Amino acid sequence: FFFFFFFFFFSATMSCTDNMNGIKHKVLVLSGKGGVGKSTVAANLALALVRAGNHVGVLDVDLCGPSMAKILGLEGKEIHQSSAGWIPVYADKEKRLCCVSIAFLLPDPDAAVVWRGPKKNATIKQFLEDVCWGELDYLIVDTPPGTSDEHISITELLSKFGMDGAVIVTTPQNVALTDVRKEISFCEKLQIPILGLLENMSGYTCPHCAECTNIFSSGGGKSLCELRRIRFLGALPIDPRLGTSMEDGVSVFDRHPDCSSLQPLVDLANELTAAGPGAVVAAE
């Protein structure tokens, strides 16, 4: 029995090490509040990194509300098993963008994931240990809202292999900022470097005249950054072109090359590519 346990543990550890060693950088996308656009930021940061010449993986650990398959145009795809482990689903022929999500394992899109913490933790561990990620420049991890089981599990697992830090997402309203402050405290408590904060839904960009109207106010994210001394990465307005592109599972960078709404993400991707994540940790 002890020999079997040792063999199983050693094999799992070696598998995890082999699969994770090919990933150069790991970045979490976090927010204490739901509905602020974490998946939007995670998906488009990944697409921007691909445009900058990187090989990128996206890990969707929002087990109860997975949306990456929809956003990346991968609905109906399946994860395949190989002798070395699970093969992620690729979004392009060149295999520069891949994704792993619980959505690829569900019997139908309307199936609910009704799991307690231990099963969630085991699934997240399996996503890291048993997936053949290959050689990646970046692994972008899309997380659910809050500071609970999924966040603790992914943080503990990634910390063993070097985690570059987190991008925090908020919207301008005080009701969102209140929860985001808790997420900042979570990162500080677990010693997760904060790469910066993005203010999403910061105004509405008219598709006809390009004028921006502050529907939900603006500036809350920047003020929070000044208060907590973290970097403000920029503001992302509501842009209907982005929304329709994501609904259709098409990259907005391909469909609307002139779209400037995601410029802060493009700038972040270019900066990460040129200098590495460590260069963007300090507050401005």
Secondary structure as UniProt FT lines:
FT   HELIX           2..21
FT   STRAND          23..30
FT   TURN            34..35
FT   HELIX           38..51
FT   TURN            52..53
FT   STRAND          56..60
FT   HELIX           68..71
FT   TURN            72..73
FT   TURN            75..76
FT   STRAND          80..82
FT   TURN            83..84
FT   STRAND          85..87
FT   STRAND          89..90
FT   TURN            93..94
FT   STRAND          97..101
FT   HELIX           102..105
FT   TURN            109..110
FT   HELIX           117..129
FT   STRAND          136..142
FT   HELIX           149..159
FT   TURN            160..161
FT   STRAND          165..170
FT   HELIX           174..189
FT   TURN            190..191
FT   STRAND          194..205
FT   TURN            207..209
FT   STRAND          212..213
FT   TURN            215..216
FT   HELIX           220..228
FT   STRAND          232..238
FT   HELIX           240..247
FT   TURN            248..249
FT   HELIX           252..255
FT   TURN            257..258
FT   TURN            261..262
FT   HELIX           263..275
FT   HELIX           277..280
//
